[in-house]
């Protein structure tokens, strides 16, 4: 189900270090996963996606890992920068009632320490 | 290609008034999602629409809230007789298909006074 009413967990990382943000999903039938970044006062922005037939996908400074066995998704950010400070949401696209629906995880706030 | 456009960006309403939030999806996108977000919390799904059809409104309160996505024009989220608890950021997202990324608008921040 959706995590509503729970406050965001926070991850503090030193500038230049790597960040790892984790997400657990609930539905083993989900076949498409997306990471979004939301800066303060703005809407979520697409970062990277991965389909269930893959276990790793790389972008520019970001890598998403998918472990279907334990239903776990992670986002790795290399050489974290102050501009990476934001809330990060994972989203799963799953079949629900005969159609596909995007459902968000609770999110993690990333704070980069200069 | 303009992104998802939401207006107004900020909306102040007195208790009991109606709030109308508009969302113009990206060109070519026929799938629209509405989400609600309280400060320091995640996005809560409200409703999923395709052109002229409500597909899933399981996240919307049964009373006072309604949504539409007409054949022409923007998607509208309507909140009647607003209460203080309706104060939140409301985000709209659109996608061209069910299994592709959804693009988000900048949101409408509703404040009920």
Interface residues (C-beta under 8 A of the other chain):
Chain A: X2 X3 X4 X5 X6 X7 X8 X31 X32 X34 X36 X42 X43 X44 X45 X46 X49 X89 X93 X96 X97 X99 X100 X101 X102 X103 X104 X105 X106 X107
Chain B: X4 X33 X35 X40 X41 X42 X43 X44 X45 X48 X55 X56 X59 X91 X93 X98 X99 X101 X102 X103 X104 X105 X106 X107
